[in-house]
Amino acid sequence: MLTKTNPQTSVGSTSERPLFIKDGDDVFIQRSSKDAESDNASSGFRTSVYKHFESNMRVVVCRTPSPIYTLNIYVPTAVTDNKGLPHTLEHLVFCGSKCYPTSGYLGVLATHNYSVGTNAWTRNDCTCYTFSASAEDGVANVLPVFLDHVLNPILSDANFATEVYHYDETGKENGVVFSEMSSKENKESVLSIYHLRKLMYNSSATFAHYSGGKTYDIASLTNKEIIDYHHKYYDANNVTVLLTGVFSDDFEERYLQKIPADIIKSHGNDSRAPMHCFSPDVDHPKHETVRFPSADTSTGSFTFGWQGPPQEDIETTIALEILMEYLGGNPSSPLSLRFVKRKSPLAGSVNASVSENIASKLVISLNRVPYTCPTSAESSKSGSDSKTNDVSGGGGSIDDQDIPHLFEVNYTKNLLIKELERVYETRFNGDAHALENAAKRQSDSSLGKFRIGSCAKQFDILAELSKRPIEFWLDLLKKWFIDAAVYSVAAIPDPEIGSELEAKRKEKEQENATKIVDKEAHIKFIKDSAEANTAQVTDEMKHGIPKPDSTKTSIIPHTQSLVVLDKAIGPVTAVQTMNAESGFVKVRIQIPIGTVPNELRAYLALFQALILKTDLVLPAGVLKDIQSALVQATGGFMALSLPFGEKSKPYIDALENEWKMCFEKYAQRNNLDYVDAKNVTKSPFPMIYNSNFPDLEKPIFVHVPVESLQTSESNFFLKLDIPFRPTSERSFNDDLDNLIALDYFALRMLAALIGRSDGPLENAIRGKGYSYGVHLYILARSKLFLRIFKASDVVKAIGAAKQLFLDIQQNWDAHVSENDISLARSIVKYQITASQSTPINMLLWSISNSIHGFSSAEEHNIWCNTHIAAVKMGDLRRVFEKYMFKFADNDCPMFRLIVTPSDTKVPAELGPYEQKTLEEICATYKSDY
């Protein structure tokens, strides 16, 4: 079932010796607290381990009920400097391999197998390559090819130039990795964590460095260094493959044993030895202040860290997660009350977490902290005394006395430590069940977290910890926080840094330009490199790609029903129920917002914040019953998740009252008549569908230069008016027979085809190193959206995109073939299956079904699959000319926005861009609303 580009490669091992051997008995990974309570030793996800016959490579197969099958290839990768060796190698792995040298073959193979493509991520201690598909055969088809790319990549100089780093004939720096890190390395959060790790670990530790790479160091990196790094770490001895999904019992025999044997070869290198993460010397600094570029100088942040337990101490790690949940996991937590929920907040939010790296760390961060320049170098070190230590969290004018001193040395750190001491001295505010409740919340939040090895029995550990006496938790708080060394980073906004970075970049460009001896040869090398990095998969190769059986894809088992209430509960007259195998029960209210007047839409965010954080909406005492809630204003409605059972009614009543007060009374008072019956969906939960994107009479071009930016972003929005769901005038079958949504699905398939991984758009922009990413998709079913982001050269990126659309129009057959239609179907079908792959996804899908006029998930799937199967080449060509080609037409009425560093010049041929500042845009929105 494998299409090989190297016919000499042998398949599988010898008949006498299997390629993989079962390693021990199956184990069972707990999926919820129900598994911990069960007497059945086989309760949970059955997991099998297979060891390669010759090396230490292992394949772990975990059988979960999800219809989405996942493939993860893990490689332990250490970091010794800031050149970004593991990260740059991660990118180059996708550019071709020994057995599959054709650039782009892996991406095309992946998208033909009911997937959206491959991906990867890099951390300081490992790199992981990922793939997911909606069919078992999809994983089986991709696994050997992906393994060959990981273990035997080509790593050419041409790929290095475009994917990692190069500079053009003017000295301007480009490259996909360079663009990505240019956009990240000076962000507030990235700088804070990086400098915190430098404080907490010895300089020889892998965590003391930046795995992604600093742009200054990336510029000095060579391809030879990457090749050597791969040889050291990417040995079969070091690789672990993790597969999850509803895998068949004979998966190992049918697929694993048939992987070509010469793909998995070990050179004898083993880098899985423990990574030493020594603590710094005693006299090493424990605090650092860093400055980050920002036009907004009103807030900064603090990040505090403590050394955590070793990775193998699972019980202590989970206990600390519970403690962190109590301290800062919800709006009523002690740290939130102390710093956020007060009349004059000392922070906009609090985050508390435990990192699960080899050397774990405990992190508490205070975000959006009011920043004022210190008035004195010699400041109060206590951070709190009898006047300012307001521990009640209730706020008051006394808070203002803290704000001018927050960024003085040790001031905020001492506020934090004293709050932790107060929690300790009051024995968790006198609540004997505080940590028991936190353990329950942590158990709920662990649903869906996949943990293997010694973490496989996490719910047993959580159940045991919930029974621990309060003294255990007091000792934990004292040992790991109060008595332990604390490290801290203060991040301060600086509007001047952006200009300084721009000046250094200009200097570097001039320096690079002087290095070019033969400009013509340099231009030719960059052009040839871009062409070599362009996907070269022929139609013949596409035709030979193995494809899974479409009949074997599935969605998560569930039932859906509608209950019409005899007596309404507030505004609720009908209830939809959805049953699926899950460890949680949730009530979700959907509030249509399509009829909310435009002048009130700007206040939706405020309404969302108030509904969760004040007693204005939630009656006193009710807020404590719910530890987390989610409010989203997406898809034309606002969603509120509530506790299940009798506790739901107070929320429903309160929500009805506030909704009427905020919107209905406003509409009545202002004589607003905003109901359009023609746009009401045919549904037991009718939603008025009104697009608030304006009908433009002429194109709008906006260019926003920002001094604090190092990379650019471009966003193009084209309004769509295409049917995508059944109408209210005809029956479902009539609408389906007439294929009324054919253009919608044809455009969705075309966007998936053009914008896919290793597809035409990515080759035209990312393949030349102009930007890190480019996306093309239908946004909220009402806009065609083209986004270019983390761009080192946005002008060339936009120009390349426009040229691509012109080329597609003029040479359609060169860009779109019958094989490509099959590929596009595969991508869209995967997206639809993924939307129904988990209980929470199925809940959202069911809500979407009802609101948009479908009686069930099955009916919605019939609608999608029938339209997708009906799309032909002529349909794709039609929607390209009618919609997508407009991106190349400067005269088309659409909204175009470019955000760039301050000195970026946008040439006239890209369009008549009007330059606006952030302040001018904000003032425009303020006047509009």
C-alpha angles and dihedrals in degrees: 000000000000124000106214127196089195108057093189093068112109120228120230127339129290119295090245095054123038118220093234129032125202108255109210131315125318116273129205122230116209115241100184143356088273089070090053090053094046122100089210109104088202094058112124138032111337109229129193128191124208124190125208109248094232108027138033093259113131134196116207116198114194114186108216126169094242116119088218113088116208133200121196123179112196125198122179106233124179126203124221101168143008098266091103096234096163092045097047090046090051089059096046093051090075094056098083140298142224096269096030105035097160109111111239096017093116092051094048091046091051096049092048089058100067096275141108091234141268130307142173144199135203131212132174094268105030148011122222128198114203140198133164131188139174094234134056090226088057092063091043092053095048101039100078093042092048091048090053091052091050098044101031110028121164096229097192126182089240092057090047091055096055102028098041117015145335138138125226129232091282093051094254111150120235141160133122096257092041090052092048095050093042087062094046113034097076098042116123096240095043093049091047096053093042093053092042090057091048088055095045101045137052114256090250092059119101090231093060091072138065109256093194093056133243113257092234090056095039087060089063096044119114131206089236090063090053092049090052091047091052092051091052100047109018098073122134087241089068102044126104120184118203119195124185131182142073092315118178120247091246096049091113093052097042099042118006094053090051097057107121105266097220092060091070106057126149124213091197095260117137117184096165092099112122113285108232112229104183121188117243123262118282093251092050112121116264098195135050134176116213130185124218130193113259136149087208108071097175099095141033133168146236127221119192125191139189129186110259133207122283116277094252093058093087098164094055091044093053091043089055090049088056091048091049089050089055095045099047112352101109142018093269096050118121095251092047091051092046099047110017114026099062137102092260105027119218090203139013094226143354126222124190122183146153117228113219098209123131086271103036124209134195113228132191117179131188111204132197092018112179108255126207125161111260112253095209135032090214102063137167109281096194097073090201140042135159090290100050106026098100100170097168092084089219094114128216139171090292087075090073090069090066099050099073090052102043095103095045113113112284094349099115092034089058091047088056096045092048090052090052089049090050091053088051095047093047091047093240094322090306093293107137091189097046096107093038088058091045089053089054091051091047089051090053092048091050091064107113094017107125112216124168137182115031088353092063091097094048093136091054087054092046091050092050093047092051088064095053116116120250091255089067091058093044090054090048092052093048097045100045101032118014099040097031128090112266123209122200142188123196114202114204125189117239120183092195097061093075091060091045091053091048091052091051090049091053090050090051091050091053091047091050092049091056090054093062108099099173110029095186092052090047092052090048092051092052092046093048090047092053091050091048090052092051116103109262100186109146126212088250090057091046090051090055096050112118112243129197126243106270091208091065096064115102145171128236111285111258146141126225129195141165125230118194107206120233087213123028120240100220105300092345114106101158134033126203117206125201120187122196136147103279143137095228140060119212138183115206127189119203116203116190111229099179090104097048107121116250092240089061099043092085088063097054091093090053090048090053092051093048094048091059103034110037139057089233090094106015113061118239111279095019095085091064091058094064120055099185136017136175127218118182131172097204136125093022097301142072116239127206122187115211138185115269126253131012090348090070096070098068089054093049092049093046092046092051091052094049094043091054092045094048101040118007096047090045090053092048093047092052096040092241116172105185105151115118108187092195090068097050113118120237097246144113083247101046115202124192106228112210122159112219093197104110126242101246121215092193137012120277118215117187126178117189114190113199122189095210095059127096097181134035139237131202126196126187120188123193116185115232130202102187127140111244104164140037118291126237093234101064139035122271092249092051091052091046093049089052092047090222092174096050094113092050093054093040090054091045090052092046092050089050090049098047096038100041126121108285088006129136097276094046091047091051095051114014091032089063093046095247095128143359096239148008128189132192120183147123109274118212089339089279108075136046104224128200114186128181111185141178088019121174089190110023093169092060090041093055090044091052091050093051091047090051093054089049090050092049091053093049098038104028096156091055091059105032126043136166088262088056091057089057089049092051091050089052093053096047093044089053091051090052093047092048088055087063100038103102135034093253092047089048090051091053091044091052091051090050090049093055097043093050096048104264119134094212146352088263092057091048091050091050088052093051098042094046092052094043092051091049096056112111135183092266091055092054091048091049096052090044092057094040098046122357098048089061088079086074093050114086090193094059113110102246137122116258121185128181122184113190145156112287099261098049114125118207111208119229094243089070090058142282095292115190112216115229134172124229089249092055092050092049090049090051092053091046092055092045094053 
